[in-house]
Amino acid sequence: MSTTTPPEATAQKPVTPQVLEALNRGPASRKGKRRPLASLASHGILTVASLIALFPIAWLIFLSLGPDKDDYLHPGGIWHKMTFSNYSFVLQHTGFFDWMKSSLIVSLGTTVVGVFVAATTGYAVSRMRFPGYKKFMWVLLVTQMFPIAVLIVPMYQILSDLQLIDSYLGLILVYCSTAVPYSAWLLKGYFDTIPFEIDEAGRVDGLSPFGTFFRLILPLAKPGLAVAAFYNFITAFGEVAFASTFMLDDSKYTFAVGLQSFVSEHDAQRNLMAATAVLVAIPVSAFFYLVQKNLVTGLTAGGTKG
């Protein structure tokens, strides 16, 4: 005797909202959820890392509020005598504004010249296949192998022959020689992510290679240019050895060299150094604010980003 299953039994039942909710709570969804302990641990690690990064800055600001040069030895006493007298002294009785002018001229000049040279170099190596183009990039890296102590003497001789000692242009060229190789590698890697079809479209429209570079490629490379500009600016803004060697006039000292004026043969005015360091950080923070929009965009978007 054979039995048959009624059609009603084989009919597929409709999927209810409860079933859909149960499916959504399956292994795939549970996999993306963090355990409370893991989430707490990750947040704790990030909090500790943030405190470690912010502590030196907060400590510097705190020491700058102490009126005496030896307050760093007993910082607890600063709480009862906080004052902004260090800042007023630095602004009124030192060459702070001369240092600022020199630092901005040298840093912005290095940024403009260095980014332009690095961008054209990176684009040429990325798009053109001239003899030795691969070895050329490695030669740029070789220039980064030599320490500053080895480079100062020949650079001083070269600048002396060109009569560029104690000049802003000479210091800008020196800084470009150290910042351009890394910036060229950085921008070359970014230009590689931009589709070559964009160059071909520019040539079809009648643009010259320079026109294609300036009108089509550079607008797409803003994030990479922002990173290179920030690197060049920081390199020139905080460098000490070259600036103290090639700049002879006190009024042409940069911030980094000007800070040394608070260090005498027997002691150091650390309260004034701390106040000056806080003021020095303001231009760098302002420059970072100007480029941070492109810095956080990411360097891998390339020409396909909408």
Buried (B, 14 or more C-beta within 10 A) or exposed (E): EEEEEEEEEEEEEEEEEEEEEEEEEEEEEEEEEEEEEEEEEEEEEEEEEEEEEEEEEEEBBBBBBBBBBEBBEEEEEBEEEEEEBBBEBBEEEBBBEBBBBBBBBBBBBBBBBBBEBBBBBBBBBBBEEEEEEEEBBEEBEEEEEEEEEEBBEEBBEBBEEEEBBEBBBBBBBBBBBBBBBBBBBBBBBBBEBBEEEBBEEBEEEEBEBEEBBBEBBBEBBBBBBBBBBBBBBBBBBBBBBBBBBBBEEEEBBBBBBBBEBBEEEEEEBBBBBBBBBBBBBEBBEEBBEEBEEBBEBEBEBBBEEE
